[in-house]
Amino acid sequence: MSLIFSFFVICFAFAIISEFGRRLAAKSSLEWWMILLFLLIAGIDPKLLRPLADFLGIQVISNLVLSGFTLFFLYQNINHATQILEQNRKFRNFVSSLAKNQFVITNEAC
């Protein structure tokens, strides 16, 4: 493993570990640990990924790593979008209930 790549992996690992509980939710920590392990395996000895690449029909291991990270970030993007959608739904329900209560109070006053 080259010195530059080793430095990158160590910095990435510290960044991921330091963000648990702050920006990274604890419920997604297993996913980030798995991606960190995948990165370490790919960096230390890429030949260990050869059986997985052969099983998936991928000929070059770097393409497997690239596609793995692409799919992981796509998964994270979809997961984030569903969380935002859920928050928006809760906010709409809250505003609707406030408007309903205000409408009832205004109509009773008349």
N, C-alpha and C positions, 0 to 999 in steps of 0.2 A: 504494500500500500504506500502510495507516495506521501510525502510530507505535507503537501498542500491539501490533499484529500483528507488526510488524517486530521489536520487542523479544522477543516470544514466540518467533518463528522463530529468532532469534539465540541465545536461551537454550536452546531445544530442540537446536539444532545443537551448541552447546558441551557440553551434557549427553550427547548421543549420542557425540560424538567422545571425550570424557573417559572414557566407560565401556568403550571397546573394550579388550579384554584383561583387564578386571576382571569386571564383571557380564555384559557382552555377549561371547559367544564370538566368536573371530575368524572362525569359519565362517559366522556369520550377519551379518557386517559388510556384505556386499553388499546384503542385504535392507534394513538400516537406512539405507544410503546411498540406496537407491532410494526409500524412504519419505520421506527428507529432501528429495530432489530433487522428488518429487511435491508435498510441502508447499510448497517454494519456488515451483514453477510455479503452484500454486493460489493462492499469496499474491501473487506479482508480477503475473501476467497470467492470470486464470482463463479468458480466451477461448481460450488455447492448448489447453485441455482440451475445447473444444467438439466437435472431430471425434471424439474418443473417446467423449464422452457421446452424440453422435448415433449412432455405431456400436452402442453398447450399448442404445440406446433410452431413455436417461435425458434428461429435458427440462431439469432444473435442475442446474447444475454443482455446487452445494453438496451436492446429493444424491449425486452421483458421488464427491465427496471424502469424505463421511460413509460411504458404502458401502465405499469403498476402504480407509479406516482400520478399519472394522468387520471386513472380511474379513482384513486384515493381522493384527489382534490375535487374531482367531479362529485364523488359521494359526499364530501364535506360541504360543497356548494349546495347540493340538494338538501342536505340535513339543515343547513343554515336557513335556506329559503322556507322550509317547513316550520322552523321555529319562529321566523318572522311572521309567517302567515297566521300561526296560532296566536301570537301577541296581537296582531292586527284584529283578529276575530274577537279576542277578549276586550280590546279597546272599543270596538264597535258596539259590542253588547253593553259595555259600561255607559257609553254615550247614549245609546238607545234607552236604557233604563232611566238615566237622568232626564232625558227629554220626555219620556212617558210620565214620570213623576211630576215634572214641571207642568205638563199639559193637564194632568188631573187636578193639580192644585189651582191652576188658572181657571179651569172650567167650574170648579166648585165655588170659587169666589164670585162668579157671575150669577 
